[in-house]
Amino acid sequence: MAKCRAVWNLCARSPKACEIYLEITGKSPTSPCPTRWNSYYDCITDILKVQETINEVLRKLGLAVLKEIEVQFLIEYINTSKPISEAIRSLEGDKETFYGCLQPELYRMHKMLDLLKQENPVYCGGLIDIIKESIQNRFEKYNLHDTRAKVSILAAVSYPFFKLKWVPRAEKEYVKELFIA
Protein backbone atom coordinates (compact mmCIF):
# COMPACT_ATOMS: atom_id res chain seq x y z
CA MET A 1 0.00 0.00 0.00
CA ALA A 2 2.87 2.36 0.76
CA LYS A 3 4.22 1.91 -2.76
CA CYS A 4 0.80 2.68 -4.21
CA ARG A 5 0.54 5.77 -2.01
CA ALA A 6 3.98 6.90 -3.16
CA VAL A 7 2.90 6.77 -6.81
CA TRP A 8 -0.37 8.57 -6.06
CA ASN A 9 1.34 11.31 -4.04
CA LEU A 10 4.09 11.87 -6.58
CA CYS A 11 1.69 12.02 -9.51
CA ALA A 12 -0.64 14.36 -7.60
CA ARG A 13 2.25 16.79 -6.94
CA SER A 14 4.27 16.51 -10.13
CA PRO A 15 3.02 17.07 -13.69
CA LYS A 16 6.28 15.50 -14.95
CA ALA A 17 5.53 12.31 -12.99
CA CYS A 18 2.03 12.26 -14.54
CA GLU A 19 3.56 12.55 -18.01
CA ILE A 20 5.93 9.65 -17.33
CA TYR A 21 3.05 7.53 -15.99
CA LEU A 22 0.87 8.34 -19.01
CA GLU A 23 3.69 7.78 -21.50
CA ILE A 24 4.57 4.32 -20.16
CA THR A 25 1.13 2.97 -19.22
CA GLY A 26 -1.05 4.76 -21.74
CA LYS A 27 -3.40 5.77 -18.91
CA SER A 28 -3.62 8.85 -16.76
CA PRO A 29 -2.73 8.25 -13.11
CA THR A 30 -5.50 8.41 -10.55
CA SER A 31 -5.30 9.40 -6.90
CA PRO A 32 -7.74 8.45 -4.16
CA CYS A 33 -9.99 11.04 -2.57
CA PRO A 34 -9.98 10.70 1.23
CA THR A 35 -13.72 11.32 1.50
CA ARG A 36 -14.73 8.64 -1.01
CA TRP A 37 -13.93 5.07 -0.01
CA ASN A 38 -14.52 3.72 -3.51
CA SER A 39 -11.84 5.99 -4.94
CA TYR A 40 -9.20 4.02 -3.00
CA TYR A 41 -10.56 0.78 -4.45
CA ASP A 42 -10.67 2.32 -7.94
CA CYS A 43 -7.10 3.59 -7.76
CA ILE A 44 -5.71 0.21 -6.72
CA THR A 45 -7.72 -1.37 -9.54
CA ASP A 46 -6.16 1.14 -11.95
CA ILE A 47 -2.68 0.17 -10.79
CA LEU A 48 -3.50 -3.51 -11.31
CA LYS A 49 -4.77 -2.76 -14.83
CA VAL A 50 -1.30 -1.50 -15.75
CA GLN A 51 0.62 -4.03 -13.66
CA GLU A 52 2.71 -5.12 -16.68
CA THR A 53 4.21 -1.64 -16.94
CA ILE A 54 3.87 -0.26 -13.40
CA ASN A 55 7.36 -1.35 -12.34
CA GLU A 56 8.87 0.50 -15.29
CA VAL A 57 6.98 3.61 -14.15
CA LEU A 58 8.17 3.13 -10.57
CA ARG A 59 11.79 2.77 -11.71
CA LYS A 60 11.60 5.94 -13.86
CA LEU A 61 10.07 7.85 -10.97
CA GLY A 62 12.77 6.63 -8.57
CA LEU A 63 10.35 4.61 -6.45
CA ALA A 64 10.59 1.03 -5.16
CA VAL A 65 9.15 -1.53 -7.57
CA LEU A 66 6.28 -3.87 -6.71
CA LYS A 67 7.33 -7.43 -5.93
CA GLU A 68 5.18 -10.30 -7.17
CA ILE A 69 3.97 -11.03 -3.63
CA GLU A 70 2.84 -7.40 -3.28
CA VAL A 71 0.92 -7.61 -6.55
CA GLN A 72 -0.74 -10.81 -5.31
CA PHE A 73 -1.69 -8.99 -2.10
CA LEU A 74 -3.22 -6.11 -4.09
CA ILE A 75 -5.23 -8.57 -6.20
CA GLU A 76 -6.53 -10.33 -3.11
CA TYR A 77 -7.27 -7.00 -1.44
CA ILE A 78 -9.31 -5.85 -4.46
CA ASN A 79 -11.22 -9.15 -4.53
CA THR A 80 -11.96 -8.77 -0.82
CA SER A 81 -13.05 -5.14 -1.19
CA LYS A 82 -15.16 -5.72 -4.29
CA PRO A 83 -18.41 -6.64 -2.48
CA ILE A 84 -18.31 -3.42 -0.47
CA SER A 85 -17.39 -1.33 -3.48
CA GLU A 86 -20.23 -2.77 -5.54
CA ALA A 87 -22.69 -2.25 -2.68
CA ILE A 88 -21.65 1.37 -2.25
CA ARG A 89 -22.03 1.98 -5.99
CA SER A 90 -25.46 0.41 -6.15
CA LEU A 91 -26.74 2.28 -3.09
CA GLU A 92 -25.33 5.72 -3.84
CA GLY A 93 -27.51 6.48 -6.85
CA ASP A 94 -29.93 9.37 -6.98
CA LYS A 95 -32.73 7.95 -9.10
CA GLU A 96 -32.76 4.16 -8.88
CA THR A 97 -31.94 3.68 -5.21
CA PHE A 98 -34.68 2.98 -2.72
CA TYR A 99 -34.88 1.76 0.86
CA GLY A 100 -35.96 -1.62 -0.52
CA CYS A 101 -32.50 -2.04 -2.07
CA LEU A 102 -30.61 -2.01 1.24
CA GLN A 103 -31.62 -5.36 2.73
CA PRO A 104 -30.91 -7.40 -0.44
CA GLU A 105 -27.59 -5.59 -0.89
CA LEU A 106 -26.54 -6.44 2.67
CA TYR A 107 -27.35 -10.10 2.05
CA ARG A 108 -25.51 -10.11 -1.27
CA MET A 109 -22.44 -8.59 0.39
CA HIS A 110 -22.54 -11.14 3.20
CA LYS A 111 -22.87 -14.03 0.74
CA MET A 112 -19.99 -12.78 -1.43
CA LEU A 113 -17.75 -12.41 1.61
CA ASP A 114 -18.62 -15.96 2.71
CA LEU A 115 -17.65 -17.25 -0.74
CA LEU A 116 -14.37 -15.33 -0.61
CA LYS A 117 -13.61 -16.80 2.82
CA GLN A 118 -14.15 -20.33 1.46
CA GLU A 119 -11.37 -19.70 -1.09
CA ASN A 120 -8.90 -19.57 1.85
CA PRO A 121 -7.26 -16.24 1.06
CA VAL A 122 -3.56 -16.00 1.86
CA TYR A 123 -3.35 -12.33 2.83
CA CYS A 124 -6.86 -11.02 3.45
CA GLY A 125 -8.63 -13.75 5.44
CA GLY A 126 -8.54 -11.61 8.56
CA LEU A 127 -9.77 -8.61 6.62
CA ILE A 128 -12.81 -10.57 5.45
CA ASP A 129 -13.63 -11.43 9.08
CA ILE A 130 -13.24 -7.80 10.15
CA ILE A 131 -15.42 -6.56 7.27
CA LYS A 132 -18.16 -9.08 8.09
CA GLU A 133 -18.05 -8.18 11.78
CA SER A 134 -18.13 -4.45 11.01
CA ILE A 135 -21.09 -4.85 8.66
CA GLN A 136 -22.86 -6.95 11.29
CA ASN A 137 -22.26 -4.32 13.98
CA ARG A 138 -23.16 -1.34 11.79
CA PHE A 139 -26.27 -2.91 10.28
CA GLU A 140 -27.32 -4.97 13.29
CA LYS A 141 -30.90 -3.71 13.14
CA TYR A 142 -31.24 -5.16 9.61
CA ASN A 143 -30.83 -8.75 10.78
CA LEU A 144 -33.84 -10.70 9.51
CA HIS A 145 -35.01 -11.73 12.96
CA ASP A 146 -34.55 -8.33 14.57
CA THR A 147 -37.93 -6.66 15.12
CA ARG A 148 -36.47 -3.36 13.86
CA ALA A 149 -35.85 -4.97 10.44
CA LYS A 150 -39.52 -5.43 9.57
CA VAL A 151 -39.82 -2.18 7.63
CA SER A 152 -36.67 -2.83 5.58
CA ILE A 153 -37.78 -6.41 4.87
CA LEU A 154 -41.20 -5.20 3.72
CA ALA A 155 -39.58 -2.51 1.56
CA ALA A 156 -37.33 -5.10 -0.11
CA VAL A 157 -40.10 -7.66 -0.65
CA SER A 158 -42.38 -4.93 -2.01
CA TYR A 159 -39.73 -3.70 -4.44
CA PRO A 160 -40.62 -5.36 -7.80
CA PHE A 161 -37.03 -6.09 -8.79
CA PHE A 162 -36.23 -8.07 -5.63
CA LYS A 163 -39.46 -9.56 -4.28
CA LEU A 164 -38.30 -12.75 -2.48
CA LYS A 165 -35.26 -13.45 -4.70
CA TRP A 166 -32.80 -12.17 -2.10
CA VAL A 167 -34.22 -14.12 0.86
CA PRO A 168 -32.34 -17.28 1.86
CA ARG A 169 -34.39 -20.41 1.21
CA ALA A 170 -34.61 -21.29 4.91
CA GLU A 171 -36.09 -17.85 5.70
CA LYS A 172 -38.68 -17.55 2.90
CA GLU A 173 -41.64 -18.68 5.00
CA TYR A 174 -40.70 -16.33 7.82
CA VAL A 175 -40.47 -13.38 5.41
CA LYS A 176 -43.76 -14.34 3.72
CA GLU A 177 -45.44 -14.32 7.15
CA LEU A 178 -44.01 -10.88 7.88
CA PHE A 179 -45.31 -9.60 4.57
CA ILE A 180 -48.77 -11.01 5.04
CA ALA A 181 -49.12 -9.98 8.70
N, C-alpha and C positions, 0 to 999 in steps of 0.2 A: 504494500500500500504506500509505503514511503517513496518508492521509486515512481509510482504513478503520480503522487502528489508533487514530486519534484518536476516532472514533465508539465503538469498542469500549471504550477506556479511560474515556471520559467516561460512557458508560452503565453501566460496571462500578462507577464511583465515585459516581454521582449518581442517586438515585431519580427526581428531577425530570426528568433527561435521558431516563430510561427511559420515563416517562409521556409525554413529548413524542414520542418515537420511536413508542410504541404508538398514541398518538392519531392521528398522521399516517399511519403505514403500516398500522395494523391488526394488526401482528405485534410480538411481544416481541423486543427486541434480543438477539442472542447474542454471546458473547465467546469467542475461542479459548482452549483450555487448552494450556499450553506442553508438556505431556507427551503430548498426543494429536495427531498430525499431521493426522488427518482433521478435527479440529475447526476448524483453520485453513481448510481447503477448504470445510467446511460453512458457516462464517461468511461467507466471501466469496460463496458461493452465495446465502445469505440476503440479503445486500446487493443482489445482482443481481435477486433476486425482487421487491424493492421499488424497483427503479431508477427507476420513474416518479415516486416521491415522495421518494427519498432526498435530493435536493438541497434540497427544502423542509425536511426534518429538519435537514440540515447548516446551512442558513441560520438556523433557529430556535435552534440550539445554538451559533451563533457560530463555526462551523467553515467551512473552505474547501469550496466545492462541487466535485463531480466534473465534469470536462470530458468531452466525448464521447470524446475519444481515450483518456482514463483508463478509461472504461467499456469501451471496445473492448479495452483491455489486460486488464482483469479477466476479460472473457468468454474471451479467448484463453488466459489463465492457467488458468482453470477447465477449459477443454477439454483443455489440456495435462496438467493434474494429475488429470483424471478416471480414466485407466487405473490410476494408482497408488492412488487413493482406493478404486476398486472392488476392486482386488486386496487391499488391506488389509482391507476389509470382509468379503470372502469368506473370507479366511484367518484372521480373528480369532475365529471362532465357537468355541463350546465343544462342541457336539454333532455338527455336520455337517462338521467340518473334519478332514481326514486328511492324512497325508504325501503321499498320491497326488494331492492337489489342487495341490500346489506347482508341479510341473513344468508342467502345463497352464496354470496362472495366469501363470507367467513368460513362456510363449510367447504367451499372449493379450495381455499387457501390451506385449511387444515388437512384436507385429503392429499393435496400436492406435497405438503411437508412430510406427511406420513410416508408417501411413496419415495421421496428423496431419502428419508431416514433408512428405508429398507435397502437402499443401494449401498449402504455402509460407506459413507463418505470418509475420506482419509483426513481432510483438514477441517471440515465444517460440520461435523456431527454434533459438536457441542453448541454451535451456533443455531442449528435447527432446533435443538431442545430449548434454547433461550428464546428464540422467536416464538415457538409454540406456547411457552409459558407466559411470555409477555402478551401475546394475543389473548390467551385465556384470561389473564388478569385484567387487561384493558376492556375486553368485551364480555366480561363475566355475566352481565345481565342478559346476554343474548344466547345463553345456553338453553337448549330446547326445553329442559324441564324446570327452568327458572320461571316463576310466575310473572316476572317483569318482561319476559320475552314474548308474551302472547301477542302484543300489538305488532311486533316485527315479524313474527311467524305469519300472522294473518295478512300483513302487507305483502309478504313474499308469495304466499299461496294465492292471493288475489291478483297478483301481477301476472298478466296473461303469458308472458314469456317463460316464467318459471313454473307456475302452478305447483305440482308436487315433485317435479323432476329433481330438485335439489335435496329432497328429504331422504335420509338413509332408509333402506328397506325396512329395517326393524322398527323405525319410528313413524312409518306412514299412518298406521291406524291412530296413534296418539295425535298426530297433527290433524288428521281428518276430524277427530272428535273435537279438537279445539276449534276448528273452522265451523263445524256444525253448531256447537254450543253457543 
